[in-house]
Amino acid sequence: MDQEISYSNRHWINVTAAFFLASLPILIIQVFHSSVYFESEIPPYLVFHNIAESFSIIVSMSIFGVGWFTYAQSKDKHTLFLGTAFLGIALMDMMHMLGYSGMPDLLTPNSPNKSTQFWIIVRFFAAISFLTSAFIPNENGLFKRKGLMLFVPILVSVFAFIVVTYYTGFLPVTFSPEVGLTHFKRASEFVIIFVLILALIAYWFRIPKFGWSHTKYYIYAFVFCIFSELVFAVYTTVFDIYNVLGHIYKIVSFFLIYRGVFISSINSPYRKILDTNEKLYRSLGEKENLIREIYHRSNNTLQVIGSLILLQAEAYPDSPEIKTVVYRIQDRIQAISLVHRLLYSGKDLSSVPIKQYISELSNYALQANVNTSCELSIQTEIEDRKLLFDMVIPIGLILSELLNNSIKFAFPEASSGNISIHFYEGRDGRFHLTYSDDGVGMKEDYNFRSCSSLGIQLVQGIAEGQLSGKIRFKTGPNFQCEIDFPNNIYKKRV
């Protein structure tokens, strides 16, 4: 509660500072009136007036553009309403500028009264629009017929143009050469000031709901609008210093409103997107770390399982069959564990570089069988690409079985031997894996389908079951196994 009071006091101080800053030029003119007061000649004043009004028109059209064309993304009804209101303000400010005394006649003779009548209409329209906008929420919403929002400002603009241009006698006189500003003009300015004060108060009550950052620029703008109307209520001619100051106030107020609209429609949505992206990035980072930890723990768990099996096998030192089974289980565990290790160490959490995997798996097979008398050489021709780990694990299990069979049985009496592994993706959209050795091979009449070898059965089952592939064996000398399987049997999951 204390913090809320502190923030409220700070807002009051900021608004008070804005009032003081806006009143300072008027105070200076009043104190040093004889030194700073002037009435400009028509030609230089017209240049200033056209520049000031052109700037106001450009800013008004910019507010309309931002509010109108960002609505599809921002869904900000408040900004859309202000944007369409500023379309009408821009059109009527243009009429005021073109109807100014000294400018070429706008269809009918220009005069101070004509331009001032345009001024009063557009200022009334602006003040009422500002007050109305205070009650339109910023929350996302959707106007089913957004085009209808243009109807009122365009209708008011057309009405002002027709009445002031052709039926000016139906409107009260706002300026006469004899008396200058009429009572109606001065009273109108004070009524506009009253409406702007109401708008400022209404926006003040928006702060608790929509925040100071979304509201402060409008409040500051209304402060300068109030002082703009105040000096326009007291100037003596349309070319004096008060008139100049009033236009400067107007420029400042329009720029502040543009700033508020820009923040609501562009800065805030993009900031939310950036915040969301940052949260997503952090969340993805946390998930990646979690997945890496899972891979790491899976790898460790597999190693522990292999060690436990080996320890259990040591209880049967006189059983070579148990040792053989244990070593084969360890080879298979290593084929799976290597996948998890590569996933943990890589940036891609779903794919494994197949070339690196097969190379490390082959090296492990050779190192695990260093006691064999045959000197083996493994040549690989592997396409350098990544494969989903759902494919790599079956490939690893297949190669582990084939490598073990070659090392154990293909070279019983040879002093050296060669093993070749080829892997590539064919033009048919299928992967091709070819394994061969130059060992004794298999008997010509060997039936791979009905054999009792667990390793061969495992290779066939994995190739056809998990990879949905086709497998072919070559009998006779020089063993060879060819497997081809589709490249789209698994989808990326991480």
N, C-alpha and C positions, 0 to 999 in steps of 0.2 A: 504493500500500500504506500509506504514512504517513497519507494522508488517511482511509483506512478505519479505521486504528487510532485516529485522532483522533475520528472519529465514534463509534466504540465506547466510547471513554473518556467522551465527552459523554453517551452514553446511560446509562452506569453512574452518572455524576454525577446525572442526572435521576432515576433510580430511587432512588438513595440519598437524594436530597432528598425524594422522595415518602415514603420510610420515616420520615425524620426528622419531616416534617410530620404524618404520621399518629400517630407516637408522642408528639408534643408534648403533646396533651391528657392522655394517661395519665401522663406525667411530672409535669405540673402537679398532677393529682389526688393523685399519690403524695407530692409535696413539700408540698403545702398540704392534706393530707388532712383534717385537723381543721376547716379553714375551708370547704372546698368540698364535702365529702361530704354527701349527704343521702339520705333515703328518703322518697319522695313519698307523699302520700295517694292512695288509689285513684281518686277522681273526676278530679282534675286529670291524673293520670298516664294514665288511660284516654283523655282528650282528646288528649294528646300521642301516645300509642301509636296511636290510630285515625288521626290525621293522618299520622304517619310511615308506617304500613303502607299507608294509602290512596295516599299518594304513590308508594310502592314498587310497588304494584299497578298504578297508572296508568302508571308508567314501563315496567313489565314488559309491559303490554298494548301500549304504544306501540312497544316493541322488536319484539314479535310482529307488529304491524301493518306496520311498516316492512320487516321481513325477509320477511314473507309476500306483501304486496301489491306490492312492488317487484321481486320475483324475476323476473317475466315480462320486465322490462326489463334488470335488472342481471345476471341469471344467476349470482348470487353464492351458491354453495352454503354457504359459511361463515356468511354472514348469515342465510340461510334456516334453517340448523340452530340457530343461537343464538335466532332468533325463535321457533321452535316450542318450544325448551326454556323460554323465558321465558313461554310460555303456561302450561306446567305450573307454573312458579314463581309466576306470578300467582294461579293457582287455589289452590295450597296456602298461599300467604301470606294469601289471603282466609280460608281455613279457620283458620289460626293466629290471625288477628285476631278472627274471630267466636267462636273457642273460648277467648278470653282470659278470665281470672278477672275478674268484674265486669260482663262483657257478658251479655246475655240468653242463656240456654242454647241451644246449637246441638244440638237434638234430644235430647242427653243432657246431664247437668249439666257445666257448664264448671268448669275447675280449672287451676291452674298446670301440673300434670302434663300435662293434655290439650293445652294450647296449646304447651307445650315439646316434646311428642312431634311435633306438626305441624311445629314449628320445626326439629327435628333431621332429620326426613325431607326437608323442602324444602331444607335447607342441604346435606345429602348429595347430593341430586339436582342442585342447582346446581353444587357443586364438581366432581362427576363430569362434568356437561355442559360446564363450562368446560375441563376437562382434555381431554375428547374433541374439543371444537371446535378445539383447537390443531393437530390432525392433519387437519383438513378444509381443503382449499385454497380460496383466493379465486378461482381461475381460473374462467372461464366454463364452466358445465356445465349439464346439464339432467337433473333427476330426472323420469323418465317418469311416476311416480306420486307427485306432490308430496303428495297427501293422506295417504299412509302416514307422512309425517314427523310428523303429529299423533298417531299411534297411541300411541307410547311415553309422551309427557308426559301425555296424557289418561288412559292406563291407570294410570300411577303416581299421578296425582291421585285417581282413583276408588278405587284400592287404599288410599291414605293415609286418605281420608275414611271408608271403611267400617271399616277396622281400628281407627283411633283413636277413632271415634265409638261403635262397637258392640262391638269386641273389644279394648279397651284393655289388658285383662289379659294378652293374648298378647305385649304389647310390654314391654320393660324400663322400669322407673320412672325418670323423668328428674328429678322434683322431688317432695320430700315436705315437709310442714310441719315435721317434726321436725328433719331434717338439711339442708334446702334442696336445693341441687343434688346429685344422686347422682354416684357415681363413673362410672357409665355415661355420664351427660350430659357430664361434664368430659372423659372419655376421647374421646367422640364429637367434641367440639369440636376436640380436638387432632388427631384423625384427619382431620377436615375441613380444618384448617389445613395439614396435611401434603399433602393432595390439592391445595389451592390453591397451595402452594409449587411442587408439580410442574407445575401449570398455568402458573404464572408463568415457570418455567424453559423449559417447552415453547414458550411464546409468545416468549420471548427468542430462541429459535432460528428463529423465523419472520421475524425482522427482516431478515436478509440477502436473503431471497426476496421478501417482501412489503413491505418498507420500514418505517421507523420511524413515519412518519405514520399508517400503517394499523394499527400494533400498539401504540403507546404508550398509548392510552386503556385498552386491555384490561389492560396491565401495571399501570398506575396503579390501575385498579379492583380488581385482585387484591390489591394492597398494602392497600387499605382493607378489602377483604373479610377478609384475614388478621387485621387488627387488630379488626375487628368480632367475629370468632369468638373472638379472644383475650379480649376484655372479657366476652363472654357465657360464657366458661369460668370467670371468677373472681368474677362478681357474687354477692352474698349473698342478695338478695331480687329479685323481679321488678319492684320499683318503685324501685331505687336508681339512683345517678348512672351506674354502669357500664352498666346496662341502657339508660339514655337515650343514653349515648355510643355504644353498640353500634348502636342504630337510626340514629344520625346517620351513623356510618361506612357503614352499609348504604345509606342514601339517596345518599351521595356515590358509592359504588361503582356503584350502578345507573345513576346519571346519567352516569358516565364510560363505562359500557358502551353506554348509549344514544347517547352522542356518537360512539363508535367505529363503531357500527352505522349511524348516520346518515351519517357520512363515507363509509363503504364503499358504502352502497346509494344514496345520493342525491348527496352533494357530489362524490365522485369521478367518477361517470358524467356528471354535468352539467358538471364541469370538463373532462372529456375531450371532451364535445360542444362546449363553448365553444372549446377548443383546436383541435378539428377544423374548426369554423366559421371560426376565425381563419385557419387554414392555407388553407381553401378560398377565403376572401375575398382573401387575399394572392395565391393562385394565379390567381383570376379577374382580379384587378387586373393581374397580370403578363401574362395572356393578352389582356386588353383593350388594354394598352399595345402588345403585339406586333401585334395586329390593326390598331390605329390606325397603327402604324408601317408596316404593310404597305400600308394605304390611302394613307398619305402618300407612300411610295416609288412606289406604282403611279401616283399622280397625277403625281409628278415624272418618272417614266419616260415617261408618255404625252406630257408637255410636251416632253421631250427628243426623242422620236420625231418630234413635229410640227415642232420646230425643225430637226432634221436633214433632214426632207423638204423644208422650205422652203429651206434652204441648198442642197440638191441641185437644186431647181428654178431657183435663180438662175443655174445654169450654162446655162440655155436662155432667155435674156431675150426672144428673138424668137418664142417659142412660146406663144400665149395658151391653147392647149388644155392644155398642161402646167400653167400657172398655175391654170386653172380646176379641174383635177383636184386639185392641191395644196391649194387653198383649201377644196374640198369635204372632203378628207381631214382637214384641220385642224378643220373644223366638227364632223365626226363624232368626232374625238378629244376635242374640247372637251365634247361631249355626254356622253361616258363619263367624262372627267376630272372634270367637275363633280359627278358622283355620288360619286366617291372623296373629293373635297374636303368635301362635306357629311357623309359618313360619318365622316371624320376629325375634323371639328369638332363633331359631335353626340355625345350620350350614348348613343343607340341605334346599335349597330354593325351592324345588319342592315336598318334601315328608313330611308327618306329622306322628309322632308316634301315631298309632291308639289307643293303650292302654291308653296313657296319655290323648288323646283327649276325648275318651268316658268317662273316669273317671271324667274329669273336666266338661264335658257337663252334666253328671248325677248329680254331686254336685250342679251345677248351677240350675238344675231343682228342686232339693229338696229345695235349699235356696229361690228360687223364690216363693215357695208355703209353706212357714213356717206357714202360718195361718190355714192350714188344721188341723183338729182334729185327723186325722189318722197318726200314727207313721210309716213311711215307711223305708224300708231297701232295698238297691240295691246291689245285688251280681253280679259281672262281672267275666267272664272267657274269657279274650281277649288274643289272640296271640300277643306276643311282637314283633312287626314289624312296618315298615314304609309303608305308602300308599301314592300314589300321591294325591295331594290336589284335583284333579278333581274327585276322588272317595270319598274322605273324606267329602266334602261338601254335596253331596247327602245322604251319610250315616248319617251325622249329622242332616240334615233336617228330615229324616225318624225317627230317634231316638227321636228328639225333639217332633214330633207329637205323637209318641207312649207314651213317658213319660208323656206328658201333659194329654193325654186321661186317662192313668192309674191313675195319681194323682187326676184328677178331677172326674172320673166316676167309677173306678173299686172298690172303697172301701167306699160306701156311708154310711154304718153303722158300719164298722169295726174299731177297735181301733188300729190295726196294719196291715201291709201288706208287701208283698215281691215281688220284681221285679228282674228278672234275664236277663242278656244280655250275649250272647255267640257269639264270632267271631273267625273264624279260616279259614285256606286255606285247602281244601280237596285234596285228591290224584287225583281227577278228574280235577285239575287245576282251580277250581272255589272257590270263597270266599263264606262262609256260615255265615249268620247273623241270629241269633235266639233271639227273644224278647218274654218274657212271664211274666205274673203276676198271683198271686193266688186270684184274685178278682172275681167279679160276672160274668165276661165274657160276651159273647154275646148270644142272643137267638139262639136256634138250627136251626131255619129256616131263620136266618139273611142272606140276600144276599149282600155280600160286593161289588159286581159289580154294583148293581143298587141303592146303598145306597146314601143318600143325605148328608152324613157327609163330610165336606170339608177336614178334617184331613185324613180320610181314603182314599178319592180320591187322595189327595196329595201324600200319601205314595205309593199308587199303581202306580200313574203316574211317580213318581221319580224312583221307583224300576224298572219299565219296560222300561221307556223312557230314563233316563239318565244312568242307570246301565246295561241296556239290560239284566235284570235278570228275574227270575221266583219268584212269591210271592204266599204264601199259608197262609190262616188264619184258625184258629181252632175255631169253635163255641162251645157254651155251657160254663160251668164254666171254670175258669182259662184260660184267654185269651192267645193266642200264635200266633205269626207271624213269618214265616220262609221265608227268602229271600236268594237265591243263584245267583251269577252273575260271569261272566268270569273275570279273573285277568289281562287281556291284552286289555281291551277296550280303555285305554288311554296310551299315550306315554310320557316319560319324556321330558319336554320342557326347563327346566332351568338347 
